[in-house]
Amino acid sequence: MKLINKKNFVSIVCIFFTLITCGKLLSEKLCHFTDKYYTDNIFTILAFSVLITAVLSVHYYLQRFPFLLVFLGQYVTTVGIVFLAIWIHGQFSEHAPTAYWDMFYSITIPFFCGAIIYYICFFYQIKKANKIIQNLDE
């Protein structure tokens, strides 16, 4: 996975969307679960994919800050936006009493999976670039 920028933003969103959707479908198949809100959930997964990719793409601008602080800030921002969306949605219609917990889990798992893959690839590319620079210096 490359550094997220304007040119590859849509393709990375599509990758995240596909992986999260496949995970959802696989878990439903293993649990023999039929989802009556299938269409709503697919669009929610698309929104999560866009949100997570957008939040992770900001990493490039925050490189001067410690990694752990940036990672936690990105996670808190993502969860905050999701909770705000739940609260706004709750102003217009009812939602389940466990909506916040359900969405907390629904956003945490894809966020951590996506972030781990993104940052492993990112740091691998930095290590590779440093090695190339070191070889040029010698």
N, C-alpha and C positions, 0 to 999 in steps of 0.2 A: 504494500500500500504506500502510495506517495504522500507527500505533504499536501494537505487539502488546500486547494486554491480555487479561483474562479473557473479555471478551465476543466477541472476534474470534479467539481462539487456535485454535479448531477449524477455522474457515474458512481461516485462513492455513496450517495444517497440510495441509488438503485441497489448497490451491493448490500448495504445495511438492511434495506427493506426486504430484499430477497432472503437474506440469512435469518432475520427475525421472523418473517412469515413462515419460512420452512420450519423453524424451531417451534412456532405456534402450532402448525399443522401436525408436526411429528408428535408433539406432546398430547394433542387432542386425540390422535390416532392411538397412541399407547394407552391412554386413559379411557378409550371408547366414549369420548365426550362429543356431543353435537352442540354446536354453538348457534343459538337462535339470533344472535347479534353479529353474525359473521361479517356482513358488509360494513357495519359501523366499526368493528374491530380492525378490519383491514385498513380503513382510512385513518384510524388512530395510529396504527403501526406506521403508516406513511408519514404522518405528522411527527411521530417520535423519531423516525429516521432523519427527517429534515432537521429537526431540533438538535438531535445529538451531533449530527455532522456539522451543523453551524456552530455549535458550542465548541466542539473539538477543533474546528478550523481557526478559532481565535488564538490557539496556542502559539502560533507563529509570532503574534504581536506581543506575547507575554513572556518571551524567552529570557528577559532580564530578571524575572522573579524566580524563586525556588520552585522546582518541579512539583513538589508535594503541595505547596500552596496553590499553584495554578490548577492542579488536578482536582483538589478539594473545592476550589472556587467554581470550576466548571461543573462539578457534580451538584453543588448546592444551587447554582444558577439553573441548571436543568430541572431539578426537583422543584425549585421555586416557581418556575414558569408553568410546570405541569400542575402544581397545586393551585396556582392562580387561575389557570384554565378550568380546573374542577370547580373552584369557587364561583367563577363567572357563570359556568354552566348551571350550577346549583341555584343561581338567582332566577333562572328561567324555567327550570324543570327540577323534578326530584331525582336524587341519585341514591344509591345504596348507602346504608350506614357505614359500610366498610370501604367506601369509594377511595378515600385517601390512602388507606393501607394497600388496597388492591393496586392503585396506580403507583404507589411507592415501589412495590415489588416489580410492577410491569416496566417501570422506567429504570430501576437500579440494575437489573440483570442485563438488559441490552447496553446500557451505558458502560458498565464495567467491561463487558465483553468487547465492545467496540473500542473503548479507550485502551484496553490492554493490547489489543492487536495493533492499533494505530501507534501507540507509543513504543512498542517493541520494534516495529518497522522503522519508525522515526529515528530511534537511537541506533539501530543497526546502520541506517544510512549515514548518520553522523560519524559513526565509528569507521565506516568504509571511506568516507570523504577525508577524515583525519589521516587514515593510512595512506591514501593517495597523496595528500599534501606532504606527509612525512617522507614518502618515497621521492617526491619532487625536490624536497629540501636536501636530500642526500645526493 
